[in-house]
Amino acid sequence: MIYRKEGNFYYLNYPINFRSERYGEDVSLPVDYKSDGATRALDIFSIGWFVHDKLCDTGKWDSGKRLTNWQASRVLSDILWQEKRYFRAGYWLLATFLFGGGKARENGLFKLKKQGSSQ
């Protein structure tokens, strides 16, 4: 199994290296990276939650470039689509965009804010 559950969290047993074809950027997750899965919802097996959580936790790609909340949500949606979870791809795109995002949200919803700006 690629991850294990401990309490309310999931931890990676193996590293994940994901490349977003849409954005041409990479996301790397180390062993023991922690995810809460689908926050306050029924969890399904998918690396999407780990990748999305890392993007929201850091607000950056591996390259150091910042990303927006839309991009983080879109990456999760792309992974779910690739897994043939078509309804969930659309549903979670909207749900994570509207209610999640962490540092990616702080960077901007659709367009990157200037660093140090609250606008």
Buried (B, 14 or more C-beta within 10 A) or exposed (E): EEBEEEEEEBBBEEEBEBEBEEBEBEBBBEEEBBBEBBBEEEEBEBBBBBBBBBBBBBBBBBEEEBBBBBBBBBBBBBBBBEBEBEEBBEBBBEBBBEEBBBBBBBBBBEEBBEEEEEE
